[in-house]
Amino acid sequence: GMPSQTKKIIKFRNVANVNTDMFKSDLSNTLSSISSDQTSFEQKIMRYNNEVLEILDKHAPEYSKMIRDEPDSKWFDSAYKAARSRRRKAEKTWKKTQTENDRYYFEYLRTYCNNLADTKKKEFFKRHFIKYNYSQKSLYQFVDTFLDNEKSLVLPSNEDLQKTVDEFNQFFTTKIERIRQSFRSESGITQDTPSSAEFNELSDFDLTTEDEIREILKETDIKSCDLDPLPACLMRENKDLLVPILCDLVNASLTSGSMDG
């Protein structure tokens, strides 16, 4: 049968419409207040994350949207992605202008995309059928994949999730220890744990500077993840404002020997 279409909720922010001057003003006031805070590193990083996120929520609220959760198409490549992007752009232009030329161009790209999709699909399946021609098992597995007949992984039945996790952990810990013991017995070498006197202790670290942080940001591409309070685009635009607080946070982490947060 055909793959079932399910729906999922995505979250997004319209950061493109953020008022740059107002955002910078609010961010500057907040960062100045955090920098003067003499609390611990853990408390300071928590305050930074929470208060900067509040500013982001004020200027670019988070929205939710229900979309179709379509399975990944193996034949979908960069060429078709670019063609589809041009088709969507042409459709938006036509809906805005309502001219005959724009409608004709959109319909031309729509037909082109449909034909390109058919071609990509045929080429993909032809390549894989040839690839698995001499292996019946692989051919059946491939057919099950695009018919959405793949079996999901089933975990052992156990009502206590923590017990299952502990059992997995014990299994792999024991397995690794046995492998290590087999290496020792084959080589005839016993690996004793080094005494504490052989370790060099790191008691303190050299602190960083704003110039060093600025140089690091200049040489690397700024990226962000879901744990960061600001998206990468806003971090790049407000890099000069962020350098002092980042330097302060790094030094607080080095001084306390803590990376929590």
SVG drawing of the C-alpha trace seen along z (x, -y; Angstrom):
<svg xmlns="http://www.w3.org/2000/svg" viewBox="-5 -51 59 66">
<polyline fill="none" stroke="black" stroke-width="0.4" points="0.0,0.0 0.9,-3.7 2.7,-5.3 0.2,-6.7 0.2,-10.5 0.4,-11.7 0.6,-15.2 3.0,-16.8 3.3,-20.2 6.3,-22.4 7.4,-25.5 8.9,-28.6 9.7,-32.3 9.5,-35.1 12.9,-36.5 13.1,-38.3 10.6,-40.9 12.3,-41.7 12.9,-45.4 16.7,-45.5 17.1,-48.7 14.5,-47.9 15.9,-44.3 19.4,-45.6 18.3,-48.1 16.5,-45.5 19.4,-43.0 22.0,-45.6 20.1,-46.6 19.7,-42.9 23.3,-41.9 24.6,-44.9 22.6,-43.8 23.7,-40.2 27.4,-41.1 27.3,-43.1 25.7,-40.1 28.2,-38.6 26.5,-35.2 27.9,-31.8 28.5,-30.6 25.4,-28.3 23.1,-31.1 24.6,-33.5 24.2,-31.2 20.7,-30.3 19.8,-34.0 21.4,-34.7 19.4,-31.9 16.1,-32.8 16.3,-36.6 17.6,-36.5 14.9,-34.0 12.3,-36.5 13.6,-39.2 13.3,-36.8 9.8,-35.9 8.9,-39.6 10.3,-40.5 9.8,-37.1 7.0,-35.1 7.0,-31.3 4.2,-30.0 3.0,-26.5 1.8,-25.0 0.3,-21.6 1.9,-20.2 1.9,-16.9 4.6,-14.6 5.7,-13.1 8.3,-10.3 11.6,-11.1 11.7,-10.4 14.9,-8.6 14.8,-10.0 14.5,-13.6 17.7,-15.4 19.1,-18.9 18.0,-19.3 14.4,-18.6 14.6,-20.7 15.8,-23.7 13.0,-23.2 10.3,-23.0 11.6,-26.2 11.3,-28.0 7.8,-26.6 6.7,-27.8 8.2,-31.3 6.4,-31.5 3.1,-30.5 3.4,-33.2 4.2,-35.8 1.2,-34.8 -1.2,-34.9 0.1,-38.4 0.1,-39.9 -2.7,-37.8 -1.1,-38.4 -1.3,-36.0 2.5,-35.8 3.0,-34.9 0.3,-32.3 1.8,-30.8 5.2,-30.7 3.9,-29.0 2.0,-26.4 5.1,-25.7 7.2,-25.2 4.5,-23.0 4.5,-20.7 8.3,-20.7 8.4,-19.7 5.9,-16.9 7.8,-15.5 11.1,-15.8 9.7,-14.0 8.5,-11.1 11.9,-10.9 13.7,-11.0 11.5,-8.2 12.0,-6.0 15.7,-6.4 15.9,-5.7 13.9,-2.5 15.6,-1.3 19.1,-1.7 18.0,0.2 16.3,3.0 19.5,3.5 21.6,3.3 19.5,6.0 18.9,8.1 21.0,11.0 19.8,11.0 16.2,11.9 16.4,11.1 17.8,7.6 15.1,7.0 12.3,7.9 13.8,5.6 13.9,2.8 10.3,3.3 9.2,3.3 11.0,0.0 9.1,-2.0 5.8,-0.2 6.2,-1.3 6.3,2.3 9.4,1.9 9.1,3.5 9.6,1.2 12.2,2.2 10.5,3.8 12.2,3.5 11.9,6.3 8.6,6.3 9.2,4.8 7.0,2.5 10.0,1.0 11.8,-1.2 14.7,-1.9 15.2,1.9 15.4,2.3 18.0,-0.5 20.1,0.9 20.0,4.4 21.3,2.9 24.0,1.0 25.1,4.1 25.2,6.2 27.4,3.8 29.7,3.1 30.2,6.8 30.9,7.3 33.5,4.5 35.2,5.9 35.4,9.4 36.9,7.9 39.6,6.1 40.4,9.2 40.8,11.2 43.3,8.6 45.3,8.8 45.4,12.6 46.5,12.8 49.3,10.3 50.4,11.5 50.5,7.9 48.8,6.8 47.5,3.3 47.6,1.9 45.9,-1.3 48.5,-4.1 49.0,-5.6 47.7,-9.0 51.3,-10.3 51.6,-9.8 48.8,-12.3 49.4,-16.0 46.8,-18.1 45.2,-21.1 44.4,-23.5 43.6,-26.7 43.3,-28.0 44.3,-31.1 41.4,-33.4 40.2,-34.5 39.8,-38.0 37.2,-39.8 39.7,-40.1 40.2,-36.3 36.4,-35.7 36.0,-38.2 38.8,-36.5 37.2,-33.0 33.8,-34.3 35.4,-35.9 37.2,-32.7 34.2,-30.4 30.7,-30.3 28.2,-31.1 25.7,-28.3 23.0,-27.6 20.9,-24.7 17.6,-24.4 19.4,-24.9 20.6,-28.3 18.4,-31.3 19.1,-33.1 19.1,-31.8 22.3,-32.0 21.1,-34.9 20.4,-37.2 23.7,-36.1 25.6,-37.2 23.8,-40.6 24.4,-41.3 27.9,-39.8 29.5,-42.9 26.9,-43.1 27.4,-39.4 31.2,-39.3 31.5,-40.9 28.9,-38.5 30.4,-35.5 33.8,-36.4 32.4,-36.8 30.6,-33.5 33.7,-31.6 35.9,-33.1 33.3,-32.3 33.3,-28.7 37.1,-28.4 37.4,-30.0 34.8,-27.8 35.7,-24.6 32.1,-24.2 30.4,-23.6 26.9,-23.1 24.4,-24.9"/>
</svg>
